[in-house]
Amino acid sequence: MADSIEKVAIIGAGLIGASWAALFLASGRRVSVYDPASGAEQAVRDFIEGAQPDLKRLGFDGRGCLEEPDFSKSAAEAVEGAEFVQESVPENLEAKIEVYREIEPFLEQNSVVATSASGITLSELQGGWKDPSRLVLGHPFNPPHLIPLVEVMENERTSSGIADKAASIYESMGKVTIRLRKEVPGHVANRLQAAIWREAIHLAREGVASVEDIDKAVAFGPGIRWAAMGPTQLFHLAAGSGGINEFCKRYSPSFHRWWDDLGNARLDAETREILSKGIAAAEGGGRIEILAEQRNSRILAILEAVAKSNS
């Protein structure tokens, strides 16, 4: 099913859309791109070129890595002939609905449309369709060409098999998909990282540690374990043969105390200043290009180590 998809349309080509375009090209598919922003075409070309070494490390060498996308003059033109559409328009409900109304009359009969929306719900997005049966959530984690996770969701208005088809396409490119059984703002992974970041901000505001050291506490502590498996499985291992039930009994007083003491941060002006100064004072000084290169290099090393351990 996934192998039959020959053409993919990317609607919206910011950081997420450009990353998707690089990955779909690397998988050997034709890709059409539409983004009305000035300079978008060159930005996408630059991103794809810069992503080639990373994609080749992931095993896409010789599978289309060096192909270029077609750049369309409209969203409607981009989706013509496309069996799969990845919509990554900025996180604005009205903007997304406007795109859906434009492309719906030009979609192929059996095409699938997946939205990268990170906070807007599927049911909200379905309001932009006459027939929303082909729309699913296909939310990646940034950057999509590297991070395996894609959150997939359908609901009662989605045609049978559409979500399965989307998941199959993602998995054919090495993605790990999860299914949302219930609609919540932010889906799953964003809510988890929001909870962690809220407490990180609280600790910084309270002066418990610097922004840099709080980031280190995550990256070099639980973050490394989380790259191996999720928190519940890890805690299941932490109490020996008693497993998760014993862990809960043993450590419930500690966790209840910590949960009761967690902060409730807000991204107000004071918080923005604390975070900005903290990033500027950290190693690298907040320079985007350097930090992005470090992030990608470390992610690739982790992915390669995981692949080796699974072989």
Helices and strands as residue ranges (DSSP letters): G 2-4, E 7-11, H 15-26, E 30-34, H 40-55, I 56-60, E 70-71, H 75-79, E 84-87, H 93-103, G 104-106, E 112-115, H 122-125, G 126-128, G 132-134, E 135-140, E 149-153, H 162-171, E 176-179, H 189-205, H 211-219, H 222-226, H 231-237, G 240-242, H 243-261, H 269-281, H 288-310
